[in-house]
Amino acid sequence: MIFANADILEQLTGKRRPSAQARWLISRCYKFERRADGTIALRMDELDAHTVSRSVPSAKRRWAVDLSQFNERQ
């Protein structure tokens, strides 16, 4: 298994301390482990699942009410 190193985690989260990195990762639903020394063990496939291979959701089409029948005078 390949894990993200400390530099990648800091770049991803914008945080330096492992506790702050963990809070950031939890808030974005990343799955990770904590090592005995408190550092984060984030698998590269988990990182890829959230970044590289994540598909962009299509824009939701909003439903519009047709009020043309009410605006016409008869």
N, C-alpha and C positions, 0 to 999 in steps of 0.2 A: 504494500500500500504506500502510496506517495502522499505526504502531508504538506500543506502550505507552510512555508517558513515564517519566521517572525516579521520579516520585511513585507511579505505579501499581506499578512494579517493587518499590519499597521497601515499599509497603503489602502486596503479594502475598507477598513473601519474608520480610519482617521484617528484612532486611539492608540496609545502607547502601552497602557497597563492592561494586563490580561483580564482583570475584572471588568474593566470598561469595554474591552473587546467582546467579552462574553455577553454583557448586557446588549450590545449592539447586534451581535449574532442572534441572540434569543429573540429580540424584537423583530427580526426579519426571517424567523423560522429556519435558520440554519441548524443542521444537526452536527454536533461536535462533541469532543471528549475533553475533559480537563486532566492534565497530567498531574503526577504527585507533587511537582514543584509549582503548580498553579497555572502553568502556561496552557495555551489552547492547542489542541490537536484537531485541525480541520482537514478533512480529506480533500484532495484536489478534485475528485469526482463530484463531491458535494458542492464545492465552489463552482465548478463548471455547470452544474445543474441549475444554479441560481444566476449565473452570469452569461456565459458563452452560449449555451444551448437553449436558453430561455426564449421562447417565442413571444413576440410582441402581440398582446391581445388586440383584436380588431376593435375599432371604435363602435360603441353601442349606438344603434340607430334609435333616435328618439321618435316616439309616436306623436304625430301632430293631429289635432282635431280639425276637421274640415267644417268651418263655420260659414261657408259660402251660401248655404241655403238660408241662413238666418239674416244675412246682410242684403239680400235681394228684396226689393219692394215689388209687390204684385198688385 
